[in-house]
């Protein structure tokens, strides 16, 4: 017996071929197949498929118009029935609609935020080919890491010259510079760059020159918004600006504003030669620049990394006296925004773990909404079993019933999707404010976004309605009419209970995490820092006019009755980033070295910030040597040297001696431990390019008038320099903005997750009440009280919540322990947090269950037994 021809091809032929041709064509093809099979079975099968395809042409294809019309009418009927059912069951539809709308709205909002975060630096034309060179300085740990984003200036030209695969290499630096035009003076962010920067980055020029302008040292390029600030609607080309009050610059180009999702922000561009630290040019031991290269498409940048050791011949002599060794590495530009482990990024990086966390929350909430629909649909299936049985008696096939029931799911999901889009549009400004990012939402202009959103609606509709559809379509008509169709449904109780447990587990994990995050943030904000940050206002400065007149400024400020104290310092006790190697102290044999942070202050610094002295004295103008030979150390520095605060006084340190020791105070964020620090009087020899801060202890009574006085005083001394001020406590809180946003998002999404979980529990209770209606009626007839019936219906669901608690508590504890480990100073998770959330979860579930249980217990038993 010969094997049959390819069945798929044969079925295809029978599907499309006209009935009056089918018998003849099929017979001929089968006969030909048998003849060819004797010579070559493989060839016979291949030829049969080809012959079927040859007949797929208009002459032999049957008409599908009637079937298409029938199908169209059938689908219209499905959706009409679905719409009528939705209107008939208003409460059921409202609950499902609200759950799906909330779930999809949360998912879309979070997806938009994640899409924006992942879009950083993708707008560059060669984004997939751009890499930043960073370095690892083994032995130099700064802020918990030995990775640094900065590099020496000669590196970029050396890369281009040494490696033929480097298509372009650019050196840039960033900062703030004073740019004046008449009486208009601003301090915009500047990009110092060589002309190669335009080969690396996409900087659209709207007027004038681009790369060629950077060949001229006195040329500047302005962003469109900055040009409008200076010149309004007038063309800026050829106009002259003053840089740093002493250099005449010509505007030679205008470029589009830099998008927010770019890790290097700037408002004007000028030549690298104008960089204030331009004396570092050509020095391999000075790291004040950023280096970027462009490699060929799909190149293996890791192989190039291995070749970078060729520059050791330049680097090692430059660091011969340093206690570390520098190595260079490459980093794709798309990864820079998430490089939290690398120091000195141009902008603060985003922790990628927060992106993963938000993605998990989005999927959890969407899954909870889909589970709710499934539970509510199955609980309602009891009422629809007779409808399904009647349709089967009238000839409906299982696939038709599945399509009908899925169409109801898709209809409800589509309406929810449209409502979710509208809700997203309304809530987006609030969400942007919560996350601190401008999040674009352009469905029409983004084909990817539109397709993704539609796919989301279809996916949720399909997943939510699939289980109820296949279950109901399998109902036996006989059992449906006898009312016994749902008995086997109890076999699915494990699945339904598992879904409820999963819902509450996720919600409880979020609730516990929300409480812990709130506690940690409260601990950070209220922890004693070792210095005073209340009622302290500071004015940062970057220019010589202010630095050279600080004594005049101090005296003028202190004449105001609301200003109590004034101090000048290079850094604030807030987020210090100045560190160096100490190799000389009394008792050291010349072999020991350690890293120590440093700050250059004045006589009033300790008084303004109320930093406590443990031993010795403060700086004083009564001692002439204080300006050159005196140091104040913190406790950590004294411990690192093996001294005690009392014994440290008078000991030799660097080129002088220790005159005081302060109690440890936090001068960096809480994720870093307090490290060694020394303070020295600030002079013209250590003023770090005229950069610093003037801090004032002020009384907040009548602050507006005090501010007006301070502003006017600064303007009288430096009229062309923009005035800005900050409150120290607000700046401190800004260090933890990402954690604060995480805490707020946690709270909001926790509430929504609990709400959706309760809706799911409500659905399962509804199903259980429907299943046990007659049982409840009989128990009431036999004398059962309302309380007994409520207890009967509630206990099983409370067990599910307790199981969820048992699963959620260890998960939440582990997750929060991992998060807290990133803080050098942290809370301990207290046992009462779990008790609090457990009571909250049980309380909410009791209220949810009791609502339906009491309603069922109060129902008239006659109504439930009349059909028996």
C-alpha positions in Angstrom: 0.0 0.0 0.0 1.5 3.3 -1.1 1.6 6.2 1.4 -1.1 8.9 0.8 -0.1 12.2 -0.8 0.7 15.3 1.4 -2.5 15.8 3.4 -2.1 19.5 3.9 -1.9 20.1 0.2 -5.0 17.8 -0.3 -7.0 19.7 2.3 -6.0 23.0 0.7 -7.2 21.8 -2.7 -10.6 20.7 -1.2 -10.9 24.1 0.5 -10.5 26.4 -2.5 -11.5 24.2 -5.5 -15.0 24.6 -7.1 -17.3 21.6 -6.5 -17.8 21.0 -10.2 -14.1 20.7 -10.8 -12.9 19.1 -7.5 -13.7 15.5 -8.3 -12.0 15.5 -11.7 -8.9 17.5 -10.5 -8.4 15.5 -7.3 -8.7 12.2 -9.2 -6.2 13.2 -11.9 -3.7 14.5 -9.3 -4.0 11.3 -7.2 -3.5 9.1 -10.2 -0.5 11.0 -11.3 0.9 10.8 -7.8 0.6 7.0 -7.8 2.5 6.8 -11.1 5.4 9.1 -10.0 5.6 7.5 -6.5 7.0 4.2 -8.1 10.0 6.1 -9.6 10.7 8.6 -6.7 8.6 9.0 -3.6 10.2 12.3 -2.7 9.7 13.7 -6.2 6.1 12.5 -6.2 5.2 14.4 -3.0 7.0 17.5 -4.2 5.2 17.3 -7.6 1.8 16.8 -6.0 2.2 20.0 -3.9 3.3 21.9 -7.0 0.3 20.6 -9.0 -2.1 21.7 -6.3 -0.6 25.2 -6.3 -0.8 25.4 -10.1 -4.6 25.0 -9.8 -4.9 27.8 -7.3 -6.1 30.4 -9.9 -9.4 32.2 -10.6 -10.8 29.6 -13.0 -10.9 26.9 -10.2 -11.3 29.0 -7.0 -14.8 28.8 -5.6 -16.8 31.9 -4.5 -16.5 32.8 -0.8 -18.9 35.7 -0.9 -21.8 33.9 0.7 -19.5 32.5 3.4 -18.0 35.9 3.9 -21.4 37.5 4.2 -22.4 34.8 6.6 -19.3 35.2 8.7 -19.7 39.0 8.8 -23.3 38.6 9.9 -22.2 36.1 12.5 -19.6 38.4 14.0 -22.1 41.3 14.0 -24.4 39.0 15.9 -21.7 38.1 18.4 -20.9 41.7 19.2 -24.5 42.6 19.4 -25.1 39.8 21.9 -22.0 40.9 23.8 -23.2 44.5 24.0 -26.6 43.4 25.2 -25.1 41.2 27.9 -22.8 44.0 29.0 -25.8 46.4 29.4 -27.9 43.7 31.1 -25.2 43.0 33.7 -24.3 46.6 34.5 -22.5 45.9 37.8 -20.5 43.0 36.4 -19.5 45.1 33.4 -18.6 48.1 35.5 -16.4 46.1 37.8 -14.6 44.4 34.8 -14.4 47.7 32.9 -12.9 49.6 35.9 -10.4 46.8 36.6 -9.2 46.5 33.1 -9.1 50.3 32.6 -7.0 50.8 35.7 -4.7 47.9 34.9 -4.1 49.0 31.3 -3.7 52.7 32.3 -1.0 51.8 34.8 0.7 49.6 32.3 0.7 52.2 29.6 2.0 55.0 31.9 4.8 52.8 33.1 5.6 51.6 29.6 5.8 55.2 28.4 8.2 56.0 31.2 10.4 53.0 30.5 10.4 53.7 26.8 11.6 57.2 27.5 14.4 56.0 29.8 15.5 53.5 27.3 15.5 56.1 24.5 18.5 58.0 26.0 21.0 58.9 23.3 19.2 56.8 20.6 18.5 59.9 18.5 22.1 60.1 17.3 22.5 59.0 13.7 25.2 56.5 14.6 24.0 55.7 18.1 24.8 52.0 17.7 28.4 52.8 16.8 29.3 55.4 19.5 31.3 54.5 22.6 32.6 56.4 25.5 36.0 55.6 26.9 36.1 55.3 30.7 38.8 54.2 33.0 39.3 52.0 36.0 41.8 53.2 38.5 42.6 50.1 40.6 43.5 51.3 44.1 41.6 54.6 43.9 38.2 54.0 45.3 36.0 57.1 45.2 32.4 57.0 46.3 32.4 53.3 46.4 33.8 52.6 43.0 37.1 52.8 41.1 35.5 53.6 37.7 35.7 57.1 36.2 34.0 58.5 33.1 36.7 61.1 32.6 39.9 60.7 30.5 43.0 62.6 29.4 42.8 65.0 26.5 45.4 63.3 24.2 43.4 60.0 24.2 41.0 60.9 21.4 43.7 61.8 18.8 45.8 58.8 19.9 42.8 56.5 19.3 42.2 57.9 15.8 45.9 57.6 14.9 46.6 54.2 16.4 43.5 52.1 15.5 42.2 52.2 11.8 38.8 50.8 12.9 38.2 54.1 14.8 36.2 56.1 12.3 36.0 59.3 14.4 37.2 60.4 17.9 36.2 63.5 19.8 37.1 65.2 23.1 34.6 67.2 25.0 34.2 68.8 28.4 31.2 70.4 30.1 30.6 73.2 32.6 28.9 76.5 33.2 30.2 79.8 31.7 29.0 83.4 31.9 27.8 84.7 28.6 26.8 88.3 28.3 25.1 90.5 25.7 24.4 94.1 26.9 22.5 93.9 30.1 21.5 90.3 29.5 23.8 87.8 31.3 23.2 84.1 31.8 25.3 81.2 33.0 24.2 78.4 30.6 25.7 75.0 30.4 28.5 74.9 27.9 30.0 72.2 25.7 33.7 72.6 25.1 34.4 70.5 22.0 36.8 69.9 19.1 35.5 69.9 15.6 35.3 66.1 15.6 32.3 66.3 17.9 30.1 66.8 14.9 31.3 63.5 13.4 30.4 61.7 16.6 27.2 63.3 17.8 24.1 64.4 15.8 23.8 68.2 16.5 21.3 69.6 13.9 22.5 73.1 12.7 19.6 75.4 11.8 21.7 78.5 10.9 25.3 79.2 10.2 28.2 76.8 10.7 28.8 73.7 12.7 32.1 71.9 12.9 34.0 74.6 11.0 33.1 77.2 13.6 34.9 75.2 16.3 38.2 75.8 14.4 37.9 79.4 15.5 38.6 80.0 19.3 36.4 83.1 19.5 33.3 81.4 18.0 30.2 80.2 19.8 27.2 78.2 18.6 23.9 78.8 20.5 20.9 76.7 21.0 17.6 78.1 19.5 16.2 78.8 22.9 19.3 80.5 24.2 19.6 82.6 21.0 16.0 83.7 21.6 16.9 84.7 25.1 19.6 87.1 23.9 18.4 88.3 20.6 14.6 87.6 20.4 13.5 87.2 16.8 16.6 88.9 15.5 19.2 86.7 13.7 22.0 85.9 16.1 24.6 85.2 13.3 27.5 87.6 13.5 26.4 89.0 16.9 29.1 89.4 19.6 28.8 88.1 23.1 31.2 88.4 26.0 32.5 85.2 27.6 33.5 85.4 31.3 33.4 89.2 31.2 36.7 89.4 29.3 36.5 87.6 25.9 34.7 88.8 22.8 32.9 85.9 21.1 31.1 85.8 17.7 27.9 83.8 17.1 28.7 81.6 14.1 25.9 79.0 14.3 22.6 78.0 15.9 21.6 74.4 16.7 18.4 72.7 17.7 17.8 72.5 21.5 19.4 69.4 22.9 16.7 66.7 23.7 16.1 65.9 27.4 16.9 62.3 26.8 20.6 62.9 26.1 23.3 62.3 28.8 25.3 65.4 27.8 23.2 68.6 28.2 24.4 72.0 26.9 23.0 75.4 25.6 26.0 76.7 23.7 29.2 75.2 22.2 32.6 76.6 21.9 36.1 75.4 21.1 37.9 73.1 23.4 40.6 75.7 23.6 38.3 77.9 25.7 38.1 75.3 28.4 39.2 76.9 31.8 41.5 74.0 32.4 43.0 74.2 29.0 46.5 73.8 30.4 45.7 70.1 30.7 46.0 69.7 26.9 48.5 67.1 26.0 48.8 65.7 29.6 48.1 62.0 30.1 48.0 62.4 33.8 45.1 64.9 33.9 41.5 63.6 33.6 39.2 66.5 32.9 37.6 65.4 29.6 35.3 62.9 28.0 36.4 60.9 25.1 34.1 59.3 22.5 34.8 57.2 19.4 32.8 55.8 16.5 33.4 52.2 15.4 32.1 50.4 12.3 28.6 48.8 12.5 28.3 45.5 14.4 32.0 45.7 15.5 33.2 43.9 18.6 34.2 46.7 20.8 35.5 44.2 23.4 38.3 43.2 21.1 39.3 46.9 20.8 39.3 47.2 24.5 42.1 44.6 24.8 44.3 46.7 22.5 44.0 49.9 24.7 46.9 48.7 26.8 49.1 50.1 24.1 48.6 53.5 25.8 50.2 52.2 29.0 53.5 53.7 27.8 51.9 57.1 28.2 49.8 56.6 31.3 52.2 54.8 33.5 54.8 57.5 33.6 52.1 60.1 34.3 51.0 58.0 37.3 54.3 56.7 38.5 53.9 58.4 41.9 50.2 57.5 42.3 49.0 54.5 44.3 46.8 53.2 41.5 47.0 51.9 38.0 44.7 53.2 35.2 43.1 51.0 32.5 40.8 52.1 29.7 37.5 50.5 28.6 34.7 51.2 26.1 31.1 51.7 27.0 28.2 51.9 24.4 26.6 55.3 24.5 23.2 53.8 25.1 24.4 52.3 28.5 25.8 55.6 29.8 22.4 56.8 31.2 22.4 53.7 33.5 26.0 53.8 34.5 25.5 54.5 38.2 28.7 52.7 39.1 30.9 55.2 37.2 32.0 58.5 38.8 31.6 62.0 37.2 28.9 61.3 34.6 27.8 64.6 33.0 24.3 64.0 34.4 23.2 61.8 37.2 22.6 58.2 36.0 19.4 56.2 36.5 19.6 52.9 38.4 18.6 50.3 35.9 17.1 48.2 38.8 14.3 50.8 39.2 13.4 50.3 35.5 13.2 46.6 36.1 11.1 47.1 39.2 8.7 49.4 37.5 8.4 46.9 34.6 7.5 44.2 37.1 4.9 46.4 38.8 3.4 47.2 35.4 3.1 43.5 34.4 1.8 42.6 37.9 -1.0 45.1 37.8 -2.0 44.2 34.2 -1.9 40.5 35.2 -4.1 41.2 38.2 -6.7 43.0 36.0 -6.7 40.0 33.5 -7.1 37.6 36.4 -10.0 39.6 37.6 -11.8 39.3 34.3 -11.2 35.6 34.3 -12.6 35.1 37.8 -15.6 37.3 37.2 -16.3 35.7 33.9 -16.2 32.2 35.3 -18.3 33.2 38.3 -20.9 34.4 35.9 -20.8 31.3 33.8 -23.4 29.6 36.0 -26.0 32.0 34.6 -24.9 31.5 31.0 -24.7 27.7 30.9 -28.4 27.4 29.7 -27.7 30.0 27.0 -24.8 28.0 25.8 -26.8 24.8 26.0 -29.6 26.3 23.9 -27.1 27.5 21.3 -25.6 24.0 21.0 -29.1 22.5 20.6 -29.7 24.9 17.7 -26.5 23.7 16.0 -23.8 26.0 17.2 -20.3 24.4 17.1 -17.7 24.7 19.8 -15.5 27.0 17.8 -18.4 29.3 17.2 -19.1 29.5 20.9 -15.5 30.1 21.7 -15.4 33.0 19.2 -18.6 34.4 20.6 -17.4 34.4 24.1 -14.0 35.8 23.1 -15.7 38.5 21.2 -17.3 39.6 24.4 -13.9 39.7 26.0 -12.4 41.7 23.1 -15.4 44.1 23.2 -14.9 44.8 26.9 -11.2 45.1 26.5 -11.4 47.4 23.6 -13.7 49.8 25.5 -11.3 49.6 28.5 -8.4 50.3 26.2 -10.0 53.4 24.8 -10.9 54.6 28.3 -7.3 53.8 29.4 -5.9 55.9 26.6 -8.1 58.8 27.6 -7.1 58.3 31.3 -3.4 58.2 30.4 -3.8 61.5 28.5 -5.4 63.1 31.5 -3.0 61.6 34.1 0.3 62.0 32.1 1.1 65.5 33.5 0.7 64.2 37.0 2.8 61.1 36.2 5.5 63.3 34.6 5.7 65.3 37.8 5.8 62.2 39.9 8.7 60.6 37.9 10.5 63.9 37.3 10.7 63.3 33.5 8.9 64.8 30.5 7.3 61.7 28.9 6.2 62.0 25.3 2.9 60.4 24.3 2.3 60.6 20.6 0.3 57.6 19.3 -0.3 59.0 15.9 3.3 60.0 15.3 4.8 56.7 16.7 3.9 53.6 14.7 5.7 51.4 17.2 3.7 52.8 20.0 0.4 52.5 18.2 1.1 48.8 17.3 2.2 48.1 20.8 -0.9 49.6 22.4 -3.2 47.7 20.1 -1.3 44.5 20.7 -1.7 45.1 24.4 -5.5 45.4 24.1 -5.7 42.2 22.0 -3.4 40.3 24.3 -5.3 41.2 27.4 -8.6 40.5 25.8 -7.4 37.1 24.6 -5.8 36.0 27.8 -8.6 37.2 30.0 -11.4 35.5 28.0 -9.6 32.4 26.9 -10.3 30.2 29.9 -13.9 31.2 30.4 -14.6 30.7 26.7 -13.2 27.2 26.4 -14.8 26.2 29.7 -18.3 27.4 28.7 -18.1 26.0 25.2 -17.6 22.6 26.7 -20.9 22.6 28.6 -23.2 19.7 27.9 -26.7 20.9 26.8 -28.5 18.2 28.8 -26.6 19.0 32.0 -27.1 22.7 31.4 -30.9 22.4 31.3 -30.8 20.2 34.4 -28.7 22.7 36.3 -25.8 20.3 36.8 -23.5 21.8 34.2 -21.2 23.5 36.8 -20.4 20.5 39.0 -17.2 19.7 37.2 -16.3 23.4 37.5 -15.2 22.7 41.1 -12.2 20.9 39.6 -10.9 24.3 38.5 -11.0 25.6 42.0 -7.3 25.1 42.4 -6.6 27.4 39.5 -9.0 30.1 40.7 -7.8 29.9 44.2 -4.2 30.0 42.9 -5.0 33.2 41.0 -6.4 34.9 44.1 -3.4 33.8 46.1 -1.1 35.2 43.4 -3.0 38.5 43.4 -2.8 39.0 47.1 0.8 37.9 47.3 1.8 40.5 44.7 -0.3 43.2 46.5 1.1 42.4 49.9 4.7 42.4 48.7 4.1 45.9 47.3 2.5 47.0 50.5 5.3 45.8 52.7 7.9 47.3 50.3 6.0 50.6 50.3 6.1 50.8 54.1 9.9 49.9 54.3 10.7 52.5 51.6 8.8 55.1 53.4 10.6 54.3 56.7 14.0 54.4 55.0 13.3 57.8 53.4 12.0 59.1 56.7 15.2 57.9 58.4 17.4 59.6 55.9 15.5 62.9 56.2 15.4 62.9 60.0 18.8 61.3 60.8 21.2 63.5 62.6 23.8 64.5 60.0 26.3 66.0 62.3 25.7 69.5 60.9 22.8 71.9 60.7 20.9 72.2 57.5 17.9 74.1 58.7 17.5 77.8 57.8 20.8 77.7 55.8 20.7 79.4 52.4 23.7 79.2 50.1 24.7 81.1 46.9 27.0 79.1 44.6 29.6 81.1 42.6 32.0 80.3 39.8 33.5 83.7 39.0 36.4 85.8 40.1 34.2 88.9 40.8 32.5 87.2 43.7 35.5 85.2 45.0 37.7 88.2 45.2 35.0 90.2 47.1 33.8 87.7 49.6 35.0 89.7 52.6 33.0 92.7 51.3 30.0 90.4 50.8 30.3 88.9 54.2 30.4 92.3 55.9 27.4 93.6 53.9 25.3 90.5 54.6 26.0 90.6 58.4 24.6 94.1 58.5 21.2 92.7 57.8 19.4 91.8 61.1 17.9 88.6 59.7 21.3 87.2 58.7 23.0 85.6 61.7 26.2 84.1 60.2 28.0 83.9 56.9 30.7 81.4 55.7 32.6 80.7 52.5 33.7 77.3 51.4 34.7 75.3 48.3 32.2 72.5 49.1 29.1 72.2 51.2 28.7 69.5 53.8 26.3 67.9 51.4 27.9 66.1 48.4 31.6 66.6 48.5 33.6 65.3 45.6 37.1 66.5 46.3 39.6 63.7 47.2 43.3 63.3 47.2 46.1 61.1 48.4 47.8 61.8 51.8 51.3 60.4 52.2 52.8 62.6 54.9 51.9 62.7 58.5 53.7 62.3 61.8 54.7 58.8 62.5 54.5 57.7 58.9 57.7 56.1 57.6 57.0 57.3 54.1 55.5 54.1 52.9 51.9 54.6 54.0 49.3 56.4 52.0 45.5 56.9 52.2 42.8 58.7 50.4 41.2 61.7 52.2 38.5 64.1 51.1 39.2 67.8 51.5 37.4 71.0 51.8 38.7 74.6 51.9 36.7 76.8 54.3 36.9 80.0 56.2 36.8 80.9 59.9 33.0 80.8 60.2 32.4 77.5 58.4 32.0 75.3 61.5 29.8 77.9 63.2 27.4 78.3 60.3 26.8 74.6 60.0 27.1 73.9 63.7 29.8 71.2 63.3 31.0 70.0 66.7 34.6 70.1 67.7 35.8 67.1 69.7 39.3 68.4 70.4 41.4 71.4 69.6 40.2 74.7 68.2 38.6 76.3 65.1 40.5 78.4 62.5 41.2 81.9 63.8 42.5 85.1 62.3 44.6 85.5 65.5 47.0 82.8 64.3 48.8 83.8 61.1 49.9 80.2 60.4 46.3 79.0 60.1 46.0 80.1 56.5 49.0 77.9 55.4 49.9 75.3 57.9 46.8 74.4 60.0 44.3 71.5 59.4 41.1 70.3 61.0 40.4 66.6 60.6 37.2 64.6 61.2 37.0 61.5 63.4 37.3 59.1 60.5 40.6 60.7 59.3 42.0 60.5 62.9 41.1 56.8 63.1 42.6 56.1 59.7 45.9 57.6 61.1 45.7 55.5 64.2 45.3 58.6 66.5 42.7 59.7 69.0 41.1 63.1 68.8 43.0 64.4 71.8 46.4 63.0 70.7 46.0 64.3 67.1 46.2 67.9 68.2 49.6 69.3 67.3 50.7 66.4 65.3 52.3 66.9 61.8 50.0 66.5 58.8 51.0 67.2 55.2 52.9 70.5 55.3 51.5 71.7 58.7 49.8 70.4 61.9 46.4 69.4 63.2 44.7 72.1 65.2 41.3 70.5 65.6 39.2 67.4 65.3 35.5 67.5 64.5 32.8 64.9 65.2 32.0 62.9 62.1 29.3 64.5 59.9 27.8 63.4 56.7 29.2 65.2 53.7 28.0 62.7 51.1 24.7 60.8 50.4 23.6 58.1 52.8 24.6 55.3 50.5 28.2 56.1 51.3 29.9 55.7 54.7 31.6 58.7 56.3 35.2 58.8 55.1 38.3 60.7 56.2 38.2 64.4 55.6 40.4 67.4 56.3 39.6 71.1 56.2 42.0 73.9 55.4 41.5 77.7 55.1 40.6 78.7 51.6 43.1 81.0 50.0 43.8 82.3 46.4 46.1 79.3 46.0 43.4 76.6 46.6 40.2 78.3 45.3 39.6 75.8 42.5 39.1 78.2 39.7 37.1 80.7 41.8 34.4 78.0 42.5 32.7 78.0 45.8 29.7 78.7 48.0 28.6 81.5 50.3 26.4 80.1 53.1 24.1 82.1 55.4 22.3 81.2 58.6 19.1 83.3 58.3 15.9 83.9 60.1 13.0 83.0 58.0 10.8 85.8 59.3 10.2 88.3 56.5 12.3 86.1 54.1 11.1 87.9 51.0 12.6 91.2 52.1 15.8 89.5 53.2 16.1 87.8 49.8 15.6 91.1 48.0 18.4 92.6 50.1 20.8 89.7 49.4 20.0 89.8 45.6 20.5 93.5 45.5 23.8 93.3 47.3 25.2 90.6 45.0 24.1 92.6 42.0 25.9 95.7 43.3 29.2 93.8 43.5 28.8 91.6 40.4 26.1 93.2 38.2 26.7 90.9 35.1 26.6 87.6 37.0 23.3 85.8 37.4 22.2 85.4 41.0 20.9 82.1 42.3 20.3 80.7 45.8 19.2 77.4 47.3 18.0 76.2 50.7 20.4 73.6 52.1 17.6 71.3 53.3 15.9 71.3 49.9 19.2 70.5 48.2 19.7 67.6 50.7 16.3 66.2 49.9 17.1 66.4 46.1 19.9 63.9 46.6 17.2 61.3 47.2 14.7 62.3 44.6 14.8 58.9 42.8 14.1 57.1 46.0 11.3 59.5 46.9 9.7 59.0 43.6 10.1 55.3 44.0 8.4 55.5 47.4 5.5 57.6 46.0 5.1 55.3 43.0 5.1 52.3 45.4 2.3 53.8 47.5 0.2 54.6 44.5 0.7 51.2 42.7 0.2 49.4 46.0 -3.2 50.9 46.5 -4.2 50.1 42.9 -2.9 46.5 43.3 -4.9 46.1 46.5 -8.0 47.5 44.8 -7.7 45.2 41.8 -7.0 42.2 44.1 -10.2 43.0 46.1 -12.1 43.2 42.8 -10.8 39.7 42.0 -11.8 38.5 45.4 -15.2 40.0 45.0 -15.6 38.0 41.7 -14.7 34.7 43.4 -17.1 35.4 46.3 -19.8 36.2 43.7 -19.2 32.8 42.0 -19.2 31.0 45.3 -22.5 32.7 46.4 -24.1 31.7 43.1 -22.9 28.1 43.5 -24.2 27.9 47.1 -27.4 29.9 46.7 -29.7 26.9 47.4 -27.4 25.7 50.2 -27.7 29.1 51.9 -31.5 29.0 51.4 -31.8 25.5 53.0 -29.5 26.6 56.0 -31.7 29.6 56.6 -34.9 27.5 56.5 -33.3 25.2 59.1 -32.5 28.2 61.3 -28.9 29.3 60.5 -28.2 32.9 61.5 -26.8 35.6 59.3 -23.5 35.5 61.2 -23.1 31.8 60.7 -23.7 32.0 57.0 -21.2 34.9 56.7 -18.7 32.9 58.6 -19.3 29.9 56.3 -18.8 31.9 53.2 -15.8 33.9 54.5 -13.5 31.4 56.1 -12.3 29.7 52.8 -11.3 33.1 51.4 -9.5 34.2 54.5 -7.5 31.1 54.2 -6.4 32.2 50.7 -5.3 35.6 52.1 -3.4 33.9 54.9 -1.6 31.7 52.4 -0.8 34.8 50.3 0.7 36.4 53.5 2.9 33.4 54.2 4.3 33.6 50.6 4.5 37.4 50.5 6.4 38.1 53.7 9.6 36.2 52.9 9.6 37.6 49.4 9.2 41.2 50.6 11.7 40.8 53.3 14.4 39.5 50.9 13.6 42.2 48.3 13.8 45.0 50.8 17.0 43.7 52.4 18.6 43.8 49.0 17.4 47.4 48.4 18.5 48.5 51.9 22.0 47.0 51.4 22.7 49.9 49.0 22.6 52.4 51.9 25.5 52.7 54.3 23.1 54.0 56.9 19.8 52.2 56.9 16.9 51.0 59.1 16.3 47.5 60.3 13.0 46.0 59.0 10.8 45.7 62.1 8.4 42.8 62.8 5.5 45.1 63.2 5.6 46.1 59.5 4.5 42.6 58.6 1.8 42.6 61.3 0.5 45.9 60.1 0.3 44.9 56.4 -1.2 41.5 57.4 -3.9 43.2 59.4 -4.5 45.6 56.6 -4.8 42.8 54.0 -7.1 40.7 56.1 -9.2 43.6 57.0 -9.7 44.6 53.4 -10.4 41.1 52.3 -13.0 40.7 55.2 -14.8 43.8 54.1 -14.8 42.6 50.5 -16.0 39.1 51.3 -18.5 40.3 53.9 -20.3 42.6 51.4 -21.4 39.7 49.2 -21.7 37.3 52.1 -24.1 39.5 54.1 -26.1 40.2 51.0 -26.5 36.5 50.3 -27.3 35.7 54.0 -30.1 38.4 54.0 -31.7 37.1 50.8 -35.1 35.5 50.9 -34.6 31.7 50.9 -37.9 31.3 48.9 -36.2 32.9 45.9 -33.4 30.4 45.9 -35.5 27.3 46.4 -38.5 28.0 44.1 -36.9 26.1 41.2 -36.3 22.9 43.2 
